[in-house]
Amino acid sequence: MTARDRLLGLTVVLLWGLNFLALRAGLDHFPPFFFAALRFAVIAVPVLLFVPRPKVRLRWLLLYGTGFGILQFAFLFTAMRAGMPTGLASLVLQSSAPFTVLLGALFLRERIRPVQVAGIVVAMAGMAVIGWDRLEHASLLPVLLTLAAGLGWAFGNIGARQATVESPGLDTMHLTLWIAVVPPLPMFVLSAATEGPTTGLHAVVDSFSAAGWPALAAVAYTAILATVVGSGMWTYLMSRYPAGVVAPFTLLVPVVGIAAAWAFLDETPTPLSLIGGVIVIAGAFAATTGKRPKVDPAQAAELDAAAGTPELVKA
């Protein structure tokens, strides 16, 4: 992986790690399903008006938007409203890394090496430690919901990977923007059915007040910085490298998320949770360690031209 691409990956880590603070601020004000719909709706409207639809098969666009936009945030926001600590949520959500490897092997025929199998087993053991700790202090349900969010994110990764592999030279920013078109309508319907048809609207009106401005700032951060900028960089990396090479960057997100929650929300993780987190990160790192497959010089040159870089460096 090139030095520039590593820097992009670290930028995504920072944006997504701090995003958990914005999510907490938004969920303290908005109902979870409505908040998920709102964060994508503010992007979807201008996208429909001004951004050309990417030339990818509809199935991959829907898979990316449903996995990343609907499943991930519906489960994650519900978990956080149900009591999942912000920092711990950023950690457990990284279950998407081994999930991505498993789904990549199942649907993309990416080879899983023995060390990756061992890493997945270790990561599952770390999740079990966290689950045991949560049973000692609170309900296990938020952990399970966050794991479901990680699985949803992994399905989104597969959709992104398939779309970019099948469409060489695809504008990854257009793809990232267009996934925002998928979640709003289903999530608004789900919000109306479960949270009340006017609850979200009342929350929007209340946000235009002296006490409500953090909620508006949260929507802006999650929509623009976390989704457009962060996900745009992520989609670019997924288009350029195998899923197992890119996924390890997400393992650094909880480092930022836990530190930020500790510093700004006074969330002090239990020692057992931290131990489980270290086990998860170690296992997930092993599970997602991979080498970029060899390509012939002509293909490498074509990939570099599409990415706008002079040289392709193996990871």
Buried (B, 14 or more C-beta within 10 A) or exposed (E): BBEEBBEBBEBBBBBBBBBBBBBBBBBEBBBBBBBBBBBBBBBBEEBEEEBEBBEBEEEBBBBBBBBBBBBBBBBBBBBBBBEBBBBBBBBBBBBBBBBBBBBBBEBBEBEBBEEBBEBBEBBBEBBEBBBBBBEEEBEEBBBBBBBBBBBBBBBBBBBBBBBBBEBEEBBBBBBBBBBBBBBBEBBBEBBBEEBEEEBBEEBBEEBEEEEBEBBBBBBBBBBBBBBBBBBBBBBBBBBBBBBBBBBBBBBBBBBBBBBBBBEEBEBEBBEBBBBBBEBBBBBBBBBBBBEBEEEEEEEBEBBBEBBEBEEBEEB
